[in-house]
């Protein structure tokens, strides 16, 4: 409920200025800033969320800035961002989790920015998207400050207690580096397929690959199944909601559109609430909310929902295949290492 109350602020602001194409960046900036909130004193919260917001602003600028460039640059940038995010494990599980959030956001910026450049009726500026993201993150800091004052200037709990809080540094061992490289290669390969082949809504493929790549095959399989189920539910919900403005015009179309934007915020709120309770429902809520906001800004036909589910399934398949091959290779390497040396004659 707190997220819904806060999210109404950017919604009303973008209603007032008439630039709803920047609403998605503001909401994700707010959402991810809240997830990255480590709790504690206000100074501790402000410094960490501010650093997260600034790095996210750079990621936003990079994603929207190169979205219209040749697909090779997108692949190179995806590889670099994913590799850096994977190596963030050296700074603790907490920073690794927040780095993965930014990694996911970067893929979204590529897809949304690419679609904006191919939609003639809509103009989106990179600086505007960066400002929207930064504003969303800054809004969370303001709300955290008000909560700190209301609660008597005491330390605040971490909003999502289930997320890792470990910030102890660890050595970058060979398995950690190899896993980061595997993620980077797999996700950048999916970006190459999505943008190199100019697939309709193809950026859902690298997002699914990123979700499917887990430290072991069992975790990857579970996350992949939940991702597919969530994407399917989210696409169906979004398609049903987007039937409402079909055939409407004038004042009624305006009212229905504004109502659907509020519904999208409610869906995102449910996603926040279910983040660590059920990943399939979390994916469904976030996907439905994001799809409604994207399609309201740039209307598409209903085949788009089918494409999104299709590319999600393909991305999950790529992720599982990569994990399976990596597991086979690791077993062979372990056997070769464990093999006793030959005895001299």
Order of alpha helices (4+ residues) and beta strands (2+ residues): alpha-alpha-alpha-alpha-alpha-alpha-alpha-alpha-alpha-alpha-alpha-alpha
